Amino acid sequence: MPNKNTTQVVCVADFFAKEGKTEELIEALHVLIKPTHAEPGCVRYELNQRTDDHSGITFIEKWKDKKIFDEHCATPYIAHFFDNVRPGLVERFEVKLYEEILP
């Protein structure tokens, strides 16, 4: 059985923009990249757009551990996005956490 990295956390955060709000959503999510990259414990934080449905925007993230990820989620800019920005731009979203299966 392959080993798992049970310390680091991989997060896949899928957002689907409301009708006509895709570019505005991309801009709002893009603002989160620079401060997040500066956070201690951020291993990976990249923004992607689906090729089959351009309203689908996804962050692929990797964090040193769950505690660091939870601290990221509590930062003022992430809280502001979820509490104030997301409701006007996002039709639906799902945030999933994973453990990496190592080679």
C-alpha positions as semicolon CSV with decimal commas, in nm:
position;residue;x (nm);y (nm);z (nm)
1;M;0,000;0,000;0,000
2;P;0,140;0,345;-0,091
3;N;0,228;0,585;0,188
4;K;0,021;0,894;0,259
5;N;0,140;1,233;0,368
6;T;-0,083;1,275;0,672
7;T;0,079;1,600;0,786
8;Q;0,031;1,825;0,485
9;V;-0,317;1,920;0,370
10;V;-0,428;1,948;0,008
11;C;-0,732;2,166;-0,053
12;V;-0,940;2,184;-0,370
13;A;-1,177;2,481;-0,358
14;D;-1,425;2,484;-0,649
15;F;-1,630;2,796;-0,720
16;F;-1,894;2,835;-0,990
17;A;-1,967;3,194;-1,088
18;K;-2,316;3,336;-1,113
19;E;-2,434;3,413;-1,466
20;G;-2,219;3,693;-1,612
21;K;-1,990;3,711;-1,306
22;T;-1,700;3,485;-1,412
23;E;-1,444;3,759;-1,482
24;E;-1,540;3,944;-1,165
25;L;-1,499;3,622;-0,966
26;I;-1,157;3,558;-1,118
27;E;-1,048;3,910;-1,024
28;A;-1,178;3,869;-0,667
29;L;-1,001;3,535;-0,624
30;H;-0,681;3,660;-0,787
31;V;-0,652;3,926;-0,514
32;L;-0,612;3,644;-0,260
33;I;-0,302;3,494;-0,423
34;K;-0,026;3,736;-0,321
35;P;-0,109;3,758;0,052
36;T;-0,167;3,384;0,069
37;H;0,171;3,307;-0,090
38;A;0,328;3,517;0,188
39;E;0,167;3,309;0,464
40;P;0,399;3,074;0,651
41;G;0,317;2,715;0,568
42;C;0,172;2,781;0,222
43;V;0,327;2,522;-0,009
44;R;0,102;2,571;-0,313
45;Y;-0,181;2,810;-0,397
46;E;-0,280;2,826;-0,762
47;L;-0,590;2,949;-0,941
48;N;-0,733;2,754;-1,236
49;Q;-1,029;2,783;-1,473
50;R;-1,213;2,482;-1,609
51;T;-1,182;2,428;-1,982
52;D;-1,525;2,264;-2,017
53;D;-1,715;2,522;-1,810
54;H;-1,552;2,863;-1,784
55;S;-1,771;2,957;-1,488
56;G;-1,577;2,698;-1,283
57;I;-1,279;2,848;-1,101
58;T;-1,066;2,631;-0,871
59;F;-0,791;2,689;-0,619
60;I;-0,549;2,399;-0,577
61;E;-0,374;2,444;-0,244
62;K;-0,120;2,262;-0,030
63;W;-0,047;2,354;0,330
64;K;0,221;2,244;0,576
65;D;-0,046;2,109;0,812
66;K;-0,413;2,140;0,910
67;K;-0,344;2,402;1,178
68;I;-0,177;2,630;0,921
69;F;-0,467;2,573;0,680
70;D;-0,718;2,663;0,951
71;E;-0,521;2,980;1,028
72;H;-0,531;3,069;0,656
73;C;-0,909;3,026;0,654
74;A;-0,936;3,268;0,947
75;T;-0,731;3,548;0,787
76;P;-0,923;3,873;0,737
77;Y;-0,896;3,863;0,357
78;I;-1,028;3,506;0,328
79;A;-1,309;3,578;0,575
80;H;-1,393;3,895;0,382
81;F;-1,411;3,701;0,055
82;F;-1,641;3,431;0,196
83;D;-1,859;3,666;0,401
84;N;-1,888;3,969;0,172
85;V;-1,767;3,899;-0,183
86;R;-1,866;3,536;-0,247
87;P;-2,244;3,581;-0,203
88;G;-2,264;3,827;-0,495
89;L;-2,042;3,631;-0,734
90;V;-2,069;3,258;-0,660
91;E;-2,361;3,035;-0,754
92;R;-2,222;2,735;-0,566
93;F;-1,893;2,621;-0,417
94;E;-1,730;2,322;-0,253
95;V;-1,410;2,305;-0,048
96;K;-1,255;1,959;-0,009
97;L;-0,948;1,847;0,187
98;Y;-0,718;1,562;0,087
99;E;-0,411;1,370;0,198
100;E;-0,148;1,325;-0,071
101;I;-0,067;0,967;-0,170
102;L;0,309;0,953;-0,204
103;P;0,501;0,776;-0,484
